[in-house]
């Protein structure tokens, strides 16, 4: 323990303090409190335990070690929902598809970070990402068809717009559709790619790379599936 180790105690907002010196191996001491000008404070002497004594420091270290979660290898490589790496990766925009491979009026199932979604391009040309399944009977939405900028489920014909709002249910009361909504995810088309944001809350500002927007600078190659984890792909890039 350092020679000048100890605890300085200040009483309220006054200038009255007490310095409690400590030495190696000391766990407690009796202190007679006084002010900085050595005037008595009118406080009875008391026994004070040192939080930085060897015994107490060892106890505190054991307590802190037990409360900390140990980092596992899976925490770095798994991007499943709720995982440590998954929460981190979902803070960013991700390129999810080549723009030219998604035609107008086309819908596709995609899987990103161990989650499945529906990607489709409306008749206006705008891409959308929504939940993978219809909430009615769980049918895969990409098996349906695009109408305008909406997609209709192949099973019972429920229709959802790009915001995830149900707009039509052929066999239900008209007012019921307004009560049904599925998740949608912010989507942008940029540099020949379709980007999406899968995190919680509002998406961060979309990044732009002006030097890549010039003709002949960037070439978007064909899609290639690598049978490895994203962490390994980054390490060997």
ZADO-1210 file (C-alpha; in nm, 4 decimals, padded with zeros to 6 digits):
<atoms>
<atom x="00.0000" y="00.0000" z="00.0000" code="UNK" pos="1"/>
<atom x="00.1402" y="00.3491" z="-00.0843" code="UNK" pos="2"/>
<atom x="00.2827" y="00.5505" z="00.2044" code="UNK" pos="3"/>
<atom x="00.0265" y="00.8286" z="00.1591" code="UNK" pos="4"/>
<atom x="-00.2746" y="00.5976" z="00.1218" code="UNK" pos="5"/>
<atom x="-00.5836" y="00.6895" z="00.3146" code="UNK" pos="6"/>
<atom x="-00.9291" y="00.8421" z="00.2960" code="UNK" pos="7"/>
<atom x="-01.0203" y="01.2106" z="00.3134" code="UNK" pos="8"/>
<atom x="-01.3722" y="01.2757" z="00.4385" code="UNK" pos="9"/>
<atom x="-01.5525" y="01.6054" z="00.3716" code="UNK" pos="10"/>
<atom x="-01.8506" y="01.7028" z="00.5857" code="UNK" pos="11"/>
<atom x="-02.1292" y="01.8490" z="00.3720" code="UNK" pos="12"/>
<atom x="-02.0388" y="02.1655" z="00.1825" code="UNK" pos="13"/>
<atom x="-01.8154" y="02.2983" z="00.4631" code="UNK" pos="14"/>
<atom x="-01.4370" y="02.3068" z="00.4601" code="UNK" pos="15"/>
<atom x="-01.4199" y="02.0625" z="00.7464" code="UNK" pos="16"/>
<atom x="-01.2438" y="01.7424" z="00.6481" code="UNK" pos="17"/>
<atom x="-01.0727" y="01.4494" z="00.8109" code="UNK" pos="18"/>
<atom x="-00.7755" y="01.2614" z="00.6683" code="UNK" pos="19"/>
<atom x="-00.7591" y="00.8930" z="00.7588" code="UNK" pos="20"/>
<atom x="-00.4117" y="00.7498" z="00.6907" code="UNK" pos="21"/>
<atom x="-00.3650" y="00.3812" z="00.6166" code="UNK" pos="22"/>
<atom x="-00.0701" y="00.1459" z="00.6192" code="UNK" pos="23"/>
<atom x="-00.0041" y="-00.1980" z="00.4687" code="UNK" pos="24"/>
<atom x="-00.2153" y="-00.4714" z="00.6227" code="UNK" pos="25"/>
<atom x="-00.4355" y="-00.2196" z="00.8099" code="UNK" pos="26"/>
<atom x="-00.8060" y="-00.2984" z="00.7940" code="UNK" pos="27"/>
<atom x="-00.9410" y="-00.0434" z="01.0456" code="UNK" pos="28"/>
<atom x="-00.8349" y="00.2413" z="01.2728" code="UNK" pos="29"/>
<atom x="-00.9775" y="00.4748" z="01.5340" code="UNK" pos="30"/>
<atom x="-00.9988" y="00.8339" z="01.4070" code="UNK" pos="31"/>
<atom x="-01.0441" y="01.1562" z="01.5995" code="UNK" pos="32"/>
<atom x="-01.2056" y="01.3911" z="01.3431" code="UNK" pos="33"/>
<atom x="-01.0831" y="01.7466" z="01.3137" code="UNK" pos="34"/>
<atom x="-01.1007" y="02.0317" z="01.0625" code="UNK" pos="35"/>
<atom x="-00.8199" y="02.1454" z="00.8335" code="UNK" pos="36"/>
<atom x="-00.7122" y="02.4053" z="01.0908" code="UNK" pos="37"/>
<atom x="-00.6955" y="02.1389" z="01.3664" code="UNK" pos="38"/>
<atom x="-01.0077" y="02.2665" z="01.5432" code="UNK" pos="39"/>
<atom x="-01.2206" y="01.9954" z="01.7084" code="UNK" pos="40"/>
<atom x="-01.5362" y="01.9064" z="01.5143" code="UNK" pos="41"/>
<atom x="-01.7290" y="01.7876" z="01.8130" code="UNK" pos="42"/>
<atom x="-01.7525" y="01.4315" z="01.6766" code="UNK" pos="43"/>
<atom x="-01.6832" y="01.1276" z="01.8863" code="UNK" pos="44"/>
<atom x="-01.3822" y="00.9157" z="01.7801" code="UNK" pos="45"/>
<atom x="-01.4950" y="00.6154" z="01.5782" code="UNK" pos="46"/>
<atom x="-01.3586" y="00.3010" z="01.4165" code="UNK" pos="47"/>
<atom x="-01.3299" y="00.3282" z="01.0380" code="UNK" pos="48"/>
<atom x="-01.2755" y="00.0337" z="00.8023" code="UNK" pos="49"/>
<atom x="-01.0509" y="00.0875" z="00.5006" code="UNK" pos="50"/>
<atom x="-01.2127" y="-00.0096" z="00.1706" code="UNK" pos="51"/>
<atom x="-00.8680" y="-00.0291" z="00.0123" code="UNK" pos="52"/>
<atom x="-00.7135" y="-00.2613" z="00.2691" code="UNK" pos="53"/>
<atom x="-00.5708" y="-00.5874" z="00.1339" code="UNK" pos="54"/>
<atom x="-00.8489" y="-00.7938" z="00.2887" code="UNK" pos="55"/>
<atom x="-01.1325" y="-00.5738" z="00.1682" code="UNK" pos="56"/>
<atom x="-00.9767" y="-00.5258" z="-00.1754" code="UNK" pos="57"/>
<atom x="-00.9612" y="-00.9029" z="-00.2240" code="UNK" pos="58"/>
<atom x="-01.3254" y="-00.9336" z="-00.1203" code="UNK" pos="59"/>
<atom x="-01.4316" y="-00.6560" z="-00.3579" code="UNK" pos="60"/>
<atom x="-01.2339" y="-00.8156" z="-00.6429" code="UNK" pos="61"/>
<atom x="-01.4090" y="-01.1487" z="-00.5913" code="UNK" pos="62"/>
<atom x="-01.7464" y="-00.9746" z="-00.5865" code="UNK" pos="63"/>
<atom x="-01.6788" y="-00.7795" z="-00.9060" code="UNK" pos="64"/>
<atom x="-01.5452" y="-01.0870" z="-01.0850" code="UNK" pos="65"/>
<atom x="-01.8599" y="-01.2795" z="-00.9991" code="UNK" pos="66"/>
<atom x="-02.0910" y="-01.0042" z="-01.1261" code="UNK" pos="67"/>
<atom x="-01.9172" y="-00.9601" z="-01.4644" code="UNK" pos="68"/>
<atom x="-02.0355" y="-01.1793" z="-01.7500" code="UNK" pos="69"/>
<atom x="-01.7501" y="-01.3724" z="-01.9036" code="UNK" pos="70"/>
<atom x="-01.7079" y="-01.3090" z="-02.2766" code="UNK" pos="71"/>
<atom x="-01.7484" y="-01.6214" z="-02.4871" code="UNK" pos="72"/>
<atom x="-01.6265" y="-01.6925" z="-02.8394" code="UNK" pos="73"/>
<atom x="-01.9893" y="-01.7221" z="-02.9506" code="UNK" pos="74"/>
<atom x="-02.0538" y="-01.3653" z="-02.8356" code="UNK" pos="75"/>
<atom x="-01.8247" y="-01.2411" z="-03.1126" code="UNK" pos="76"/>
<atom x="-01.9312" y="-01.4640" z="-03.4018" code="UNK" pos="77"/>
<atom x="-02.3053" y="-01.5160" z="-03.3531" code="UNK" pos="78"/>
<atom x="-02.5253" y="-01.2388" z="-03.4921" code="UNK" pos="79"/>
<atom x="-02.8543" y="-01.3987" z="-03.3918" code="UNK" pos="80"/>
<atom x="-03.1172" y="-01.1689" z="-03.2390" code="UNK" pos="81"/>
<atom x="-03.0237" y="-01.0815" z="-02.8818" code="UNK" pos="82"/>
<atom x="-02.6592" y="-01.1877" z="-02.9145" code="UNK" pos="83"/>
<atom x="-02.3795" y="-00.9454" z="-02.8313" code="UNK" pos="84"/>
<atom x="-02.2458" y="-00.9258" z="-03.1874" code="UNK" pos="85"/>
<atom x="-02.6010" y="-00.9255" z="-03.3226" code="UNK" pos="86"/>
<atom x="-02.6944" y="-00.6174" z="-03.1215" code="UNK" pos="87"/>
<atom x="-02.3791" y="-00.4422" z="-03.2388" code="UNK" pos="88"/>
<atom x="-02.4201" y="-00.5290" z="-03.6073" code="UNK" pos="89"/>
<atom x="-02.7828" y="-00.4164" z="-03.6071" code="UNK" pos="90"/>
<atom x="-02.6714" y="-00.0612" z="-03.5339" code="UNK" pos="91"/>
<atom x="-02.5644" y="-00.0151" z="-03.8961" code="UNK" pos="92"/>
<atom x="-02.7072" y="-00.0150" z="-04.2472" code="UNK" pos="93"/>
<atom x="-02.6359" y="-00.3373" z="-04.4347" code="UNK" pos="94"/>
<atom x="-02.6195" y="-00.4124" z="-04.8083" code="UNK" pos="95"/>
<atom x="-02.8598" y="-00.7045" z="-04.8512" code="UNK" pos="96"/>
<atom x="-02.9140" y="-00.7531" z="-05.2250" code="UNK" pos="97"/>
<atom x="-02.7958" y="-00.6490" z="-05.5698" code="UNK" pos="98"/>
<atom x="-03.0438" y="-00.3942" z="-05.7015" code="UNK" pos="99"/>
<atom x="-03.0489" y="-00.5346" z="-06.0544" code="UNK" pos="100"/>
<atom x="-03.1412" y="-00.8806" z="-05.9262" code="UNK" pos="101"/>
<atom x="-03.4730" y="-00.7584" z="-05.7830" code="UNK" pos="102"/>
<atom x="-03.7133" y="-00.6775" z="-06.0620" code="UNK" pos="103"/>
<atom x="-04.0201" y="-00.4549" z="-06.0389" code="UNK" pos="104"/>
<atom x="-04.3088" y="-00.6489" z="-05.8827" code="UNK" pos="105"/>
<atom x="-04.0780" y="-00.9245" z="-05.7587" code="UNK" pos="106"/>
<atom x="-04.0654" y="-01.0619" z="-05.4024" code="UNK" pos="107"/>
<atom x="-03.7914" y="-01.2738" z="-05.2461" code="UNK" pos="108"/>
<atom x="-03.7229" y="-01.4401" z="-04.9103" code="UNK" pos="109"/>
<atom x="-03.3916" y="-01.3321" z="-04.7562" code="UNK" pos="110"/>
<atom x="-03.2005" y="-01.4246" z="-04.4426" code="UNK" pos="111"/>
<atom x="-02.9815" y="-01.1670" z="-04.2712" code="UNK" pos="112"/>
<atom x="-02.8030" y="-01.2295" z="-03.9400" code="UNK" pos="113"/>
<atom x="-03.0046" y="-01.5475" z="-03.8730" code="UNK" pos="114"/>
<atom x="-03.3382" y="-01.3698" z="-03.9281" code="UNK" pos="115"/>
<atom x="-03.5689" y="-01.4178" z="-04.2252" code="UNK" pos="116"/>
<atom x="-03.7435" y="-01.1306" z="-04.4025" code="UNK" pos="117"/>
<atom x="-03.9447" y="-01.0528" z="-04.7144" code="UNK" pos="118"/>
<atom x="-03.7797" y="-00.8305" z="-04.9738" code="UNK" pos="119"/>
<atom x="-03.9894" y="-00.6981" z="-05.2599" code="UNK" pos="120"/>
<atom x="-03.9860" y="-00.4176" z="-05.5128" code="UNK" pos="121"/>
<atom x="-04.3101" y="-00.2289" z="-05.5598" code="UNK" pos="122"/>
<atom x="-04.4457" y="-00.1298" z="-05.8982" code="UNK" pos="123"/>
<atom x="-04.3111" y="00.2209" z="-05.8369" code="UNK" pos="124"/>
<atom x="-03.9605" y="00.0701" z="-05.8257" code="UNK" pos="125"/>
<atom x="-03.9125" y="00.1234" z="-05.4511" code="UNK" pos="126"/>
<atom x="-03.7698" y="-00.1738" z="-05.2556" code="UNK" pos="127"/>
<atom x="-03.9234" y="-00.2750" z="-04.9231" code="UNK" pos="128"/>
<atom x="-03.8292" y="-00.5126" z="-04.6408" code="UNK" pos="129"/>
<atom x="-04.1015" y="-00.6480" z="-04.4119" code="UNK" pos="130"/>
<atom x="-04.1619" y="-00.9512" z="-04.1897" code="UNK" pos="131"/>
<atom x="-04.1092" y="-01.2967" z="-04.3335" code="UNK" pos="132"/>
<atom x="-04.4559" y="-01.4368" z="-04.2600" code="UNK" pos="133"/>
<atom x="-04.8162" y="-01.3221" z="-04.2671" code="UNK" pos="134"/>
<atom x="-04.9486" y="-01.2879" z="-03.9098" code="UNK" pos="135"/>
<atom x="-05.2767" y="-01.4597" z="-04.0020" code="UNK" pos="136"/>
<atom x="-05.1749" y="-01.8202" z="-04.0727" code="UNK" pos="137"/>
<atom x="-04.7976" y="-01.7852" z="-04.0990" code="UNK" pos="138"/>
<atom x="-04.7732" y="-01.8146" z="-04.4752" code="UNK" pos="139"/>
<atom x="-04.4497" y="-01.6978" z="-04.6366" code="UNK" pos="140"/>
<atom x="-04.5217" y="-01.3506" z="-04.7760" code="UNK" pos="141"/>
<atom x="-04.2709" y="-01.3788" z="-05.0597" code="UNK" pos="142"/>
<atom x="-04.4903" y="-01.6547" z="-05.2046" code="UNK" pos="143"/>
<atom x="-04.7594" y="-01.3935" z="-05.2671" code="UNK" pos="144"/>
<atom x="-04.7670" y="-01.1207" z="-05.5305" code="UNK" pos="145"/>
<atom x="-04.7011" y="-00.7485" z="-05.5496" code="UNK" pos="146"/>
<atom x="-04.9859" y="-00.5027" z="-05.6042" code="UNK" pos="147"/>
<atom x="-04.8772" y="-00.1431" z="-05.6425" code="UNK" pos="148"/>
<atom x="-04.6325" y="-00.0882" z="-05.3573" code="UNK" pos="149"/>
<atom x="-04.8003" y="-00.3549" z="-05.1434" code="UNK" pos="150"/>
<atom x="-04.7718" y="-00.7326" z="-05.1241" code="UNK" pos="151"/>
<atom x="-05.0635" y="-00.9740" z="-05.0923" code="UNK" pos="152"/>
<atom x="-05.0435" y="-01.3026" z="-04.9009" code="UNK" pos="153"/>
<atom x="-05.1042" y="-01.6111" z="-05.1154" code="UNK" pos="154"/>
<atom x="-05.3051" y="-01.7884" z="-04.8440" code="UNK" pos="155"/>
<atom x="-05.6047" y="-01.5699" z="-04.7480" code="UNK" pos="156"/>
<atom x="-05.5213" y="-01.2597" z="-04.9464" code="UNK" pos="157"/>
<atom x="-05.4230" y="-01.0217" z="-04.6684" code="UNK" pos="158"/>
<atom x="-05.2457" y="-00.7228" z="-04.8208" code="UNK" pos="159"/>
<atom x="-04.9646" y="-00.5234" z="-04.6569" code="UNK" pos="160"/>
<atom x="-04.8032" y="-00.1999" z="-04.7679" code="UNK" pos="161"/>
<atom x="-04.4339" y="-00.1143" z="-04.7418" code="UNK" pos="162"/>
<atom x="-04.4839" y="00.0244" z="-04.3910" code="UNK" pos="163"/>
<atom x="-04.6139" y="-00.3136" z="-04.2730" code="UNK" pos="164"/>
<atom x="-04.9725" y="-00.1935" z="-04.2359" code="UNK" pos="165"/>
<atom x="-05.2460" y="-00.4370" z="-04.3381" code="UNK" pos="166"/>
<atom x="-05.4710" y="-00.2582" z="-04.5870" code="UNK" pos="167"/>
<atom x="-05.7098" y="-00.5320" z="-04.6968" code="UNK" pos="168"/>
<atom x="-05.8524" y="-00.8618" z="-04.5665" code="UNK" pos="169"/>
<atom x="-06.1059" y="-01.0098" z="-04.8103" code="UNK" pos="170"/>
<atom x="-06.2795" y="-01.2357" z="-04.5569" code="UNK" pos="171"/>
<atom x="-06.2809" y="-00.9964" z="-04.2588" code="UNK" pos="172"/>
<atom x="-06.4606" y="-00.6810" z="-04.1518" code="UNK" pos="173"/>
<atom x="-06.3084" y="-00.3762" z="-04.3221" code="UNK" pos="174"/>
<atom x="-06.2250" y="-00.2097" z="-03.9906" code="UNK" pos="175"/>
<atom x="-06.0157" y="-00.5057" z="-03.8740" code="UNK" pos="176"/>
<atom x="-05.7327" y="-00.4486" z="-04.1230" code="UNK" pos="177"/>
<atom x="-05.6333" y="-00.1227" z="-03.9520" code="UNK" pos="178"/>
<atom x="-05.5576" y="-00.3207" z="-03.6326" code="UNK" pos="179"/>
<atom x="-05.2999" y="-00.5465" z="-03.7994" code="UNK" pos="180"/>
<atom x="-04.9436" y="-00.4357" z="-03.8604" code="UNK" pos="181"/>
<atom x="-04.6198" y="-00.6250" z="-03.9156" code="UNK" pos="182"/>
<atom x="-04.2627" y="-00.5014" z="-03.8874" code="UNK" pos="183"/>
<atom x="-04.1030" y="-00.3088" z="-04.1684" code="UNK" pos="184"/>
<atom x="-03.7412" y="-00.2056" z="-04.1971" code="UNK" pos="185"/>
<atom x="-03.5897" y="00.1146" z="-04.3443" code="UNK" pos="186"/>
<atom x="-03.4665" y="00.0405" z="-04.6949" code="UNK" pos="187"/>
<atom x="-03.2545" y="00.2394" z="-04.9408" code="UNK" pos="188"/>
<atom x="-03.1168" y="00.1739" z="-05.2872" code="UNK" pos="189"/>
<atom x="-02.7680" y="00.3098" z="-05.3452" code="UNK" pos="190"/>
<atom x="-02.4625" y="00.2325" z="-05.5590" code="UNK" pos="191"/>
<atom x="-02.6327" y="-00.0632" z="-05.7256" code="UNK" pos="192"/>
<atom x="-02.7190" y="-00.2252" z="-05.3917" code="UNK" pos="193"/>
<atom x="-03.0234" y="-00.2434" z="-05.1654" code="UNK" pos="194"/>
<atom x="-02.9481" y="-00.1485" z="-04.8052" code="UNK" pos="195"/>
<atom x="-03.1620" y="-00.2092" z="-04.4970" code="UNK" pos="196"/>
<atom x="-03.1481" y="-00.1243" z="-04.1283" code="UNK" pos="197"/>
<atom x="-03.2557" y="-00.3951" z="-03.8807" code="UNK" pos="198"/>
<atom x="-03.1841" y="-00.2287" z="-03.5468" code="UNK" pos="199"/>
<atom x="-03.4199" y="-00.0988" z="-03.2813" code="UNK" pos="200"/>
<atom x="-03.5418" y="00.2588" z="-03.2883" code="UNK" pos="201"/>
<atom x="-03.4770" y="00.5182" z="-03.5540" code="UNK" pos="202"/>
<atom x="-03.2198" y="00.4343" z="-03.8194" code="UNK" pos="203"/>
<atom x="-02.8946" y="00.6347" z="-03.8189" code="UNK" pos="204"/>
<atom x="-02.8265" y="00.8718" z="-04.1098" code="UNK" pos="205"/>
<atom x="-02.7671" y="00.6796" z="-04.4288" code="UNK" pos="206"/>
<atom x="-02.3965" y="00.6943" z="-04.5283" code="UNK" pos="207"/>
<atom x="-02.2989" y="00.8348" z="-04.8670" code="UNK" pos="208"/>
<atom x="-01.9692" y="00.7771" z="-05.0464" code="UNK" pos="209"/>
<atom x="-01.9425" y="01.0549" z="-05.3014" code="UNK" pos="210"/>
<atom x="-01.6174" y="00.9309" z="-05.4524" code="UNK" pos="211"/>
<atom x="-01.7901" y="00.6029" z="-05.5404" code="UNK" pos="212"/>
<atom x="-02.0805" y="00.7732" z="-05.7160" code="UNK" pos="213"/>
<atom x="-01.8692" y="00.8711" z="-06.0153" code="UNK" pos="214"/>
<atom x="-01.9050" y="00.6604" z="-06.3291" code="UNK" pos="215"/>
<atom x="-01.6590" y="00.3743" z="-06.3635" code="UNK" pos="216"/>
<atom x="-01.5423" y="00.3808" z="-06.0015" code="UNK" pos="217"/>
<atom x="-01.7570" y="00.1032" z="-05.8522" code="UNK" pos="218"/>
<atom x="-01.8575" y="-00.2259" z="-06.0079" code="UNK" pos="219"/>
<atom x="-02.1136" y="-00.4435" z="-05.8289" code="UNK" pos="220"/>
<atom x="-02.0184" y="-00.8031" z="-05.9039" code="UNK" pos="221"/>
<atom x="-02.2409" y="-01.1096" z="-05.8902" code="UNK" pos="222"/>
<atom x="-02.3556" y="-01.2460" z="-05.5559" code="UNK" pos="223"/>
<atom x="-02.1365" y="-01.5119" z="-05.3961" code="UNK" pos="224"/>
<atom x="-02.2200" y="-01.7186" z="-05.0892" code="UNK" pos="225"/>
<atom x="-01.9291" y="-01.7883" z="-04.8544" code="UNK" pos="226"/>
<atom x="-01.9766" y="-02.0912" z="-04.6224" code="UNK" pos="227"/>
<atom x="-01.8295" y="-01.9149" z="-04.3194" code="UNK" pos="228"/>
<atom x="-01.9112" y="-01.6750" z="-04.0406" code="UNK" pos="229"/>
<atom x="-01.9022" y="-01.2984" z="-04.0990" code="UNK" pos="230"/>
<atom x="-01.6240" y="-01.2685" z="-03.8401" code="UNK" pos="231"/>
<atom x="-01.4019" y="-01.5060" z="-04.0372" code="UNK" pos="232"/>
<atom x="-01.4806" y="-01.3223" z="-04.3604" code="UNK" pos="233"/>
<atom x="-01.3695" y="-00.9901" z="-04.2140" code="UNK" pos="234"/>
<atom x="-01.0508" y="-01.1442" z="-04.0752" code="UNK" pos="235"/>
<atom x="-00.9530" y="-01.2774" z="-04.4184" code="UNK" pos="236"/>
<atom x="-01.0674" y="-00.9845" z="-04.6303" code="UNK" pos="237"/>
</atoms>
